[in-house]
Amino acid sequence: MIIVENEKRIDPHIDSWPLDHKQLRDVLNKKDIIDGINGSDPVKYIYTQNKDFASVVGFHGLEFILFRDGKNRTLEAINAGKETAEGLTGVNTLDELAFAAAVSGDLRNMTYLLEYGWLGTKVEAAHSAVLQAAPWLTEKMSHKGLSPKDVSYGDYVRSAKLSTGMFATWQETLKNIFVGGCSNICQEVATQKLGQAYRVATGSGTQDDAADYIESPYSKRSFIDYQDNIRSIKNSLYGARDVDAPVAKSLLNYRLDLSRNNDRSRRVPYASRTDELRRKIRVDHRYRR
């Protein structure tokens, strides 16, 4: 999925940060944009006509409308008719809801697009029907949402050594998963998402670090977001979601098998190596949502 997202540039579309309050205010006060959001196909409008408000579509624009100060936004606040946030007091709350509905539809489409990119024709029928009804989603994409070999990205990754494969060898394929995917996510969490506050707290921060750095300031669920980042790595290595041990045909067991063979030659106990590797990537299940 990381490969699909990278090549199709889905993440910049749905996860721009930080939220541009001025742009959001301008969007929600422009009659032509409000007309588009309330038009016959608001989801298409959000995706195809967002050149003047690209930075506020996605998770964080939606988060701002639905949450405040770590709590669900109240029905009373919506029924009040006007925004109360600084710089947005002239905004109509019903227009905010229309914007939120359109952005939600766009996020759904991006999720289905990721699924289609990875599974191809094996995608769930109901999801495929949504994409077929919205050909504008892929009309400007190379290979119509599929890989450069015109096969699903799942087959693209699994076809090392074949003409439809992403890489010529399995070594390159695994390196892309471990380094290009898992390692890079770890690095981002360690150096930025948690690292900024840690460096400030320990006196080693720079002027670019913020003690209150937080990616979800309106819902205040960043800590859960960071756990999910690490959990996604665990899922990749374990070969399944919500399991306490790697499945038989998982990347981690493949790596452990290699270690076991090497350890036998060096007379190192396999069990201790297994426990060590699993302990290093363990996610505390007490914090599951």
C-alpha positions as CSV (number, residue, x, y, z in Angstrom):
1,M,0.0,0.0,0.0
2,I,2.9,2.3,0.7
3,I,4.1,1.8,-2.9
4,V,0.6,2.6,-4.3
5,E,0.4,5.7,-2.2
6,N,3.8,6.9,-3.2
7,E,3.3,6.5,-6.9
8,K,-0.2,7.8,-7.1
9,R,0.6,10.7,-4.7
10,I,-2.5,10.1,-2.6
11,D,-1.1,11.2,0.7
12,P,-0.4,14.8,-0.3
13,H,-4.0,15.1,-1.4
14,I,-5.5,13.8,1.8
15,D,-3.0,14.6,4.5
16,S,-1.6,18.2,4.0
17,W,-0.3,19.7,7.1
18,P,-0.5,22.1,8.9
19,L,-4.0,23.2,8.2
20,D,-4.1,26.6,6.5
21,H,-6.8,28.5,8.5
22,K,-6.8,31.5,6.1
23,Q,-7.3,29.2,3.1
24,L,-10.1,27.4,4.9
25,R,-11.8,30.7,5.8
26,D,-11.5,31.9,2.2
27,V,-12.9,28.6,0.9
28,L,-15.9,28.7,3.1
29,N,-16.6,32.3,2.3
30,K,-16.4,32.1,-1.5
31,K,-19.8,31.8,-3.2
32,D,-18.5,29.8,-6.2
33,I,-16.8,27.2,-4.0
34,I,-19.8,26.9,-1.7
35,D,-22.0,26.5,-4.8
36,G,-19.7,23.7,-6.0
37,I,-19.8,22.0,-2.6
38,N,-23.6,22.1,-2.6
39,G,-23.8,21.2,-6.3
40,S,-24.9,18.0,-8.1
41,D,-21.6,16.2,-7.5
42,P,-19.7,17.7,-4.5
43,V,-17.2,14.8,-4.2
44,K,-16.1,15.3,-7.8
45,Y,-15.9,19.0,-7.3
46,I,-13.6,18.5,-4.2
47,Y,-11.3,16.3,-6.2
48,T,-11.1,18.0,-9.6
49,Q,-11.6,21.7,-8.7
50,N,-9.4,22.2,-5.6
51,K,-6.6,24.2,-7.1
52,D,-7.4,27.1,-4.8
53,F,-7.9,25.1,-1.6
54,A,-5.8,21.9,-2.0
55,S,-4.2,22.3,1.4
56,V,-7.5,22.1,3.3
57,V,-9.0,18.9,1.8
58,G,-8.3,15.7,3.6
59,F,-8.0,14.6,7.2
60,H,-7.2,17.8,8.9
61,G,-9.7,20.0,7.3
62,L,-12.3,17.4,8.3
63,E,-10.8,17.1,11.7
64,F,-11.2,20.9,12.3
65,I,-14.9,20.8,11.5
66,L,-15.7,17.7,13.6
67,F,-13.5,18.2,16.7
68,R,-12.5,21.0,19.0
69,D,-10.1,20.9,22.0
70,G,-10.1,17.1,21.9
71,K,-13.8,16.7,22.0
72,N,-16.6,16.1,19.4
73,R,-18.0,19.3,18.2
74,T,-21.5,19.8,19.7
75,L,-24.8,19.9,17.9
76,E,-25.4,23.2,19.7
77,A,-22.3,24.7,18.1
78,I,-23.4,23.6,14.7
79,N,-27.0,24.8,15.2
80,A,-25.6,28.2,16.3
81,G,-25.3,29.0,12.6
82,K,-21.9,30.7,12.7
83,E,-18.4,29.7,13.4
84,T,-16.7,30.9,16.7
85,A,-13.1,30.0,15.9
86,E,-10.7,32.9,15.5
87,G,-10.5,34.1,12.0
88,L,-13.6,32.1,10.9
89,T,-16.4,33.9,12.7
90,G,-18.2,34.8,9.4
91,V,-18.4,31.2,8.2
92,N,-21.8,29.5,8.0
93,T,-21.8,26.2,9.9
94,L,-24.1,24.5,7.4
95,D,-21.5,25.3,4.7
96,E,-18.9,23.7,6.9
97,L,-21.0,20.5,7.1
98,A,-21.4,20.5,3.3
99,F,-17.7,20.8,3.0
100,A,-17.1,18.0,5.5
101,A,-19.5,15.7,3.6
102,A,-17.8,16.3,0.3
103,V,-14.3,15.8,1.8
104,S,-15.5,12.6,3.5
105,G,-16.7,11.3,0.1
106,D,-13.3,12.1,-1.4
107,L,-11.5,10.3,1.5
108,R,-13.7,7.2,0.8
109,N,-12.7,7.4,-2.9
110,M,-9.0,7.6,-2.1
111,T,-9.4,4.5,0.2
112,Y,-11.1,2.6,-2.6
113,L,-8.4,3.8,-5.1
114,L,-5.7,2.4,-2.8
115,E,-7.5,-0.9,-2.5
116,Y,-7.9,-1.1,-6.3
117,G,-4.3,-0.2,-6.9
118,W,-3.2,-3.1,-4.6
119,L,-5.8,-5.7,-5.6
120,G,-6.8,-4.8,-9.1
121,T,-9.8,-6.7,-10.3
122,K,-10.0,-8.6,-7.0
123,V,-11.3,-5.4,-5.3
124,E,-14.6,-5.7,-3.5
125,A,-17.5,-5.4,-6.0
126,A,-19.2,-2.5,-4.2
127,H,-16.0,-0.5,-4.0
128,S,-15.3,-1.2,-7.7
129,A,-18.7,0.1,-8.6
130,V,-18.0,3.4,-6.9
131,L,-14.7,3.8,-8.8
132,Q,-16.4,2.9,-12.1
133,A,-19.0,5.6,-11.5
134,A,-16.2,8.1,-11.1
135,P,-13.8,7.7,-14.0
136,W,-12.4,11.1,-13.4
137,L,-10.4,9.6,-10.4
138,T,-8.0,7.8,-12.7
139,E,-8.2,9.6,-16.0
140,K,-5.1,11.6,-15.4
141,M,-3.2,8.8,-13.7
142,S,-0.6,6.8,-15.5
143,H,-1.9,3.2,-16.0
144,K,-5.3,4.2,-14.7
145,G,-4.4,3.5,-11.0
146,L,-2.5,0.3,-11.6
147,S,1.3,-0.3,-11.6
148,P,3.6,0.7,-14.5
149,K,3.3,-2.9,-15.7
150,D,-0.5,-2.6,-15.9
151,V,-1.0,-5.2,-13.2
152,S,-2.1,-4.6,-9.6
153,Y,0.6,-3.4,-7.2
154,G,0.1,-6.6,-5.2
155,D,1.1,-8.6,-8.3
156,Y,3.8,-6.1,-9.1
157,V,5.5,-6.6,-5.8
158,R,5.0,-10.3,-5.7
159,S,6.5,-10.8,-9.2
160,A,10.2,-10.4,-8.5
161,K,12.3,-12.0,-11.3
162,L,9.3,-11.9,-13.7
163,S,8.6,-9.4,-16.5
164,T,5.7,-7.9,-14.5
165,G,7.7,-7.5,-11.4
166,M,8.7,-4.3,-9.6
167,F,12.3,-5.5,-9.0
168,A,14.6,-8.0,-10.6
169,T,15.3,-9.8,-7.3
170,W,13.6,-10.7,-4.0
171,Q,16.4,-9.0,-2.1
172,E,15.5,-5.6,-3.7
173,T,11.8,-6.3,-3.0
174,L,12.4,-7.0,0.7
175,K,14.7,-4.0,1.0
176,N,12.0,-1.7,-0.4
177,I,9.5,-3.1,2.2
178,F,11.9,-3.0,5.2
179,V,13.7,0.2,4.4
180,G,11.5,2.2,2.0
181,G,8.4,1.4,4.1
182,C,8.9,0.2,7.7
183,S,12.2,1.9,8.4
184,N,11.1,5.2,7.0
185,I,7.9,5.2,9.1
186,C,10.0,4.4,12.2
187,Q,12.3,7.3,11.4
188,E,9.5,9.8,11.0
189,V,7.9,8.8,14.3
190,A,11.2,8.9,16.1
191,T,12.6,12.1,14.7
192,Q,9.5,14.2,14.2
193,K,6.3,13.0,15.7
194,L,7.8,12.1,19.0
195,G,11.3,13.4,18.5
196,Q,10.5,17.1,18.5
197,A,8.9,17.1,22.0
198,Y,11.6,14.8,23.3
199,R,14.4,17.0,22.1
200,V,12.9,20.1,23.6
201,A,12.2,18.3,26.9
202,T,15.8,17.0,27.1
203,G,17.4,20.4,26.1
204,S,18.7,19.2,22.8
205,G,16.1,20.8,20.6
206,T,16.6,23.4,17.9
207,Q,14.6,26.4,16.9
208,D,12.7,24.1,14.5
209,D,11.5,21.8,17.3
210,A,8.3,22.4,19.2
211,A,7.5,21.1,22.6
212,D,3.8,21.0,21.8
213,Y,4.2,19.5,18.3
214,I,1.0,17.6,17.5
215,E,-0.4,16.5,14.2
216,S,-4.1,16.2,15.3
217,P,-4.6,19.3,17.5
218,Y,-8.4,19.4,17.2
219,S,-9.2,15.8,18.1
220,K,-6.0,15.4,20.2
221,R,-5.6,11.8,19.1
222,S,-2.0,12.1,17.8
223,F,-0.7,9.6,20.3
224,I,-3.1,7.0,18.9
225,D,-2.1,8.1,15.4
226,Y,1.6,7.4,16.3
227,Q,0.7,4.0,17.7
228,D,-1.1,3.1,14.5
229,N,2.0,4.1,12.6
230,I,4.0,1.5,14.5
231,R,1.2,-1.0,14.4
232,S,1.2,-0.8,10.6
233,I,4.8,-2.0,10.7
234,K,3.9,-4.8,13.0
235,N,1.1,-5.9,10.7
236,S,3.5,-5.8,7.7
237,L,6.0,-8.0,9.5
238,Y,3.5,-10.3,11.2
239,G,1.6,-10.9,8.0
240,A,-1.8,-10.2,9.6
241,R,-3.7,-7.6,11.7
242,D,-4.6,-8.1,15.4
243,V,-2.5,-11.1,16.0
244,D,0.0,-11.6,18.9
245,A,2.5,-13.7,16.9
246,P,3.6,-13.7,13.2
247,V,1.6,-16.0,10.9
248,A,3.4,-18.9,9.3
249,K,4.1,-17.2,6.0
250,S,5.1,-13.8,7.3
251,L,8.1,-11.6,6.6
252,L,9.2,-11.9,10.3
253,N,9.1,-15.7,10.2
254,Y,11.1,-15.6,7.0
255,R,13.7,-13.5,8.7
256,L,13.7,-15.7,11.8
257,D,14.2,-18.8,9.6
258,L,17.3,-17.2,8.1
259,S,18.5,-16.3,11.6
260,R,17.9,-19.9,12.8
261,N,19.9,-21.3,10.0
262,N,22.8,-18.9,10.7
263,D,22.5,-19.5,14.4
264,R,22.8,-23.2,14.0
265,S,26.1,-22.8,12.4
266,R,27.3,-20.5,15.2
267,R,25.6,-22.6,17.9
268,V,23.5,-19.6,19.1
269,P,20.1,-20.7,20.7
270,Y,17.3,-20.0,18.2
271,A,14.7,-19.3,20.9
272,S,16.7,-16.4,22.3
273,R,17.1,-14.8,18.9
274,T,13.4,-15.2,18.2
275,D,12.3,-13.6,21.5
276,E,14.7,-10.8,20.9
277,L,13.4,-10.0,17.4
278,R,9.8,-10.1,18.5
279,R,10.4,-8.0,21.5
280,K,12.0,-5.3,19.4
281,I,8.9,-4.7,17.3
282,R,6.2,-5.6,19.9
283,V,3.3,-3.1,20.2
284,D,1.6,-2.8,23.5
285,H,-1.9,-4.1,23.0
286,R,-3.3,-2.2,26.0
287,Y,-3.5,0.8,23.8
288,R,-5.6,-0.6,21.0
289,R,-8.7,1.4,20.1
